[in-house]
Amino acid sequence: MILNLAPTDATVVIQGEEGTEKALVARAIHLNSARKDKPFEVYNCSAYPQFIVESGLFGHEIGAFDGAVYQKKGCLEQADGGTVVLTEIDKISPMTQVKLRAFLQNREIKRLGGKKTIKTDIRIIAAVNPDLGREVERGTFNEELSYMLNVINIHLPSLRQRKDDIVLLVECFIGRLNMEMDKNVKGMASDAMQVLMDYSWPGNVKELENSIQHAFLLTEGNEIKREFLPSRILTEVLTEKDDGITSFEENEKRFLIKTLQECNWNKLQVAKQLNVSRSTLYSKLKKYNLTTKQ
């Protein structure tokens, strides 16, 4: 999907839980596009007060607000010809949403406090955790802006939904760490890999990467052993095994029951929390005979 849409200039929304590496997907889109030799900027829309966010996007002139003692170009002007990734775009203020919508319509900006219209050629990629459609329904996000951003939607599944990727990711992380630290760790012990497969990964790929780095630093031989994994992972997995969890299916069923209970068996809320479609959730519930409250 990345390779198909990368050559276009279509605006993209990448949706997924924290830690699913949305910025990595955005960079892959940029590097496979005609803009690959132009700037690539990632701007966090929730990291600053809103007037700073607006300045960061559109820039400002001297005197535009208290403390504006010099002229500043915003990322939409600085990255002309390239790609700008807006993370947590759902957090921007209604006024900034209106200005961003106007930019997407005419590809022109005005710096804060400025009168000059500036043309800029930017591809916008938005990275969000929640579904923008639900934010529109709640009245917290501009409906027209949502449509303009959502030309292409990429949904990144959580790591617990694609556990087959764990082996490949672990190999990648170990290979990178070997190069950085001049070591020769061959891989994971089989029981250590099984722990990784049994863990729920609430922090997704980023948590897996940090966990492998933790275990790698403690490893002196050429194999990462189970006891080197972070204690929180061992505690969860080994406790469940002591309670009779003996397979991935049983672990998945137990996780579903726990989530259903947390959401008071509201299946729509469960699907939202797990970032899966309702049809996928219902098929899982049917598989484990969890169609009625227990």
ChimeraX attribute file (.defattr): number of C-alpha atoms within 10 A of each C-alpha:
attribute: neighborCount
match mode: 1-to-1
recipient: residues
	/A:1	8
	/A:2	14
	/A:3	12
	/A:4	10
	/A:5	15
	/A:6	20
	/A:7	15
	/A:8	13
	/A:9	14
	/A:10	16
	/A:11	18
	/A:12	23
	/A:13	28
	/A:14	23
	/A:15	22
	/A:16	21
	/A:17	21
	/A:18	16
	/A:19	19
	/A:20	21
	/A:21	17
	/A:22	24
	/A:23	18
	/A:24	10
	/A:25	16
	/A:26	25
	/A:27	19
	/A:28	15
	/A:29	24
	/A:30	25
	/A:31	18
	/A:32	15
	/A:33	20
	/A:34	15
	/A:35	21
	/A:36	17
	/A:37	11
	/A:38	14
	/A:39	16
	/A:40	22
	/A:41	17
	/A:42	17
	/A:43	19
	/A:44	17
	/A:45	22
	/A:46	16
	/A:47	12
	/A:48	11
	/A:49	11
	/A:50	16
	/A:51	14
	/A:52	14
	/A:53	20
	/A:54	23
	/A:55	22
	/A:56	22
	/A:57	25
	/A:58	25
	/A:59	24
	/A:60	24
	/A:61	19
	/A:62	15
	/A:63	14
	/A:64	17
	/A:65	13
	/A:66	7
	/A:67	8
	/A:68	15
	/A:69	12
	/A:70	10
	/A:71	16
	/A:72	18
	/A:73	17
	/A:74	20
	/A:75	22
	/A:76	27
	/A:77	23
	/A:78	19
	/A:79	19
	/A:80	18
	/A:81	19
	/A:82	23
	/A:83	28
	/A:84	25
	/A:85	26
	/A:86	22
	/A:87	22
	/A:88	18
	/A:89	21
	/A:90	24
	/A:91	17
	/A:92	20
	/A:93	19
	/A:94	13
	/A:95	12
	/A:96	18
	/A:97	21
	/A:98	14
	/A:99	18
	/A:100	19
	/A:101	20
	/A:102	14
	/A:103	18
	/A:104	17
	/A:105	11
	/A:106	10
	/A:107	17
	/A:108	19
	/A:109	24
	/A:110	19
	/A:111	23
	/A:112	24
	/A:113	16
	/A:114	15
	/A:115	10
	/A:116	10
	/A:117	11
	/A:118	12
	/A:119	15
	/A:120	18
	/A:121	14
	/A:122	24
	/A:123	23
	/A:124	21
	/A:125	27
	/A:126	24
	/A:127	26
	/A:128	21
	/A:129	20
	/A:130	16
	/A:131	16
	/A:132	23
	/A:133	15
	/A:134	12
	/A:135	15
	/A:136	16
	/A:137	11
	/A:138	9
	/A:139	10
	/A:140	15
	/A:141	22
	/A:142	20
	/A:143	16
	/A:144	13
	/A:145	19
	/A:146	18
	/A:147	13
	/A:148	16
	/A:149	19
	/A:150	19
	/A:151	11
	/A:152	16
	/A:153	14
	/A:154	16
	/A:155	18
	/A:156	18
	/A:157	16
	/A:158	23
	/A:159	22
	/A:160	20
	/A:161	16
	/A:162	10
	/A:163	17
	/A:164	11
	/A:165	13
	/A:166	17
	/A:167	14
	/A:168	10
	/A:169	16
	/A:170	21
	/A:171	15
	/A:172	12
	/A:173	16
	/A:174	22
	/A:175	16
	/A:176	13
	/A:177	18
	/A:178	14
	/A:179	10
	/A:180	9
	/A:181	10
	/A:182	9
	/A:183	16
	/A:184	15
	/A:185	17
	/A:186	14
	/A:187	18
	/A:188	22
	/A:189	13
	/A:190	13
	/A:191	13
	/A:192	18
	/A:193	17
	/A:194	13
	/A:195	17
	/A:196	24
	/A:197	18
	/A:198	24
	/A:199	20
	/A:200	20
	/A:201	19
	/A:202	15
	/A:203	17
	/A:204	19
	/A:205	21
	/A:206	15
	/A:207	16
	/A:208	20
	/A:209	17
	/A:210	14
	/A:211	18
	/A:212	22
	/A:213	19
	/A:214	14
	/A:215	17
	/A:216	26
	/A:217	12
	/A:218	13
	/A:219	17
	/A:220	11
	/A:221	12
	/A:222	14
	/A:223	16
	/A:224	25
	/A:225	19
	/A:226	18
	/A:227	13
	/A:228	17
	/A:229	21
	/A:230	15
	/A:231	11
	/A:232	9
	/A:233	17
	/A:234	19
	/A:235	12
	/A:236	14
	/A:237	21
	/A:238	15
	/A:239	12
	/A:240	17
	/A:241	14
	/A:242	9
	/A:243	9
	/A:244	11
	/A:245	18
	/A:246	12
	/A:247	11
	/A:248	12
	/A:249	13
	/A:250	14
	/A:251	18
	/A:252	18
	/A:253	19
	/A:254	15
	/A:255	13
	/A:256	19
	/A:257	17
	/A:258	13
	/A:259	19
	/A:260	19
	/A:261	14
	/A:262	12
	/A:263	15
	/A:264	12
	/A:265	18
	/A:266	13
	/A:267	17
	/A:268	13
	/A:269	16
	/A:270	21
	/A:271	19
	/A:272	15
	/A:273	13
	/A:274	17
	/A:275	21
	/A:276	16
	/A:277	12
	/A:278	15
	/A:279	10
	/A:280	10
	/A:281	19
	/A:282	15
	/A:283	13
	/A:284	16
	/A:285	17
	/A:286	11
	/A:287	12
	/A:288	16
	/A:289	10
	/A:290	17
	/A:291	14
	/A:292	8
	/A:293	10
	/A:294	8
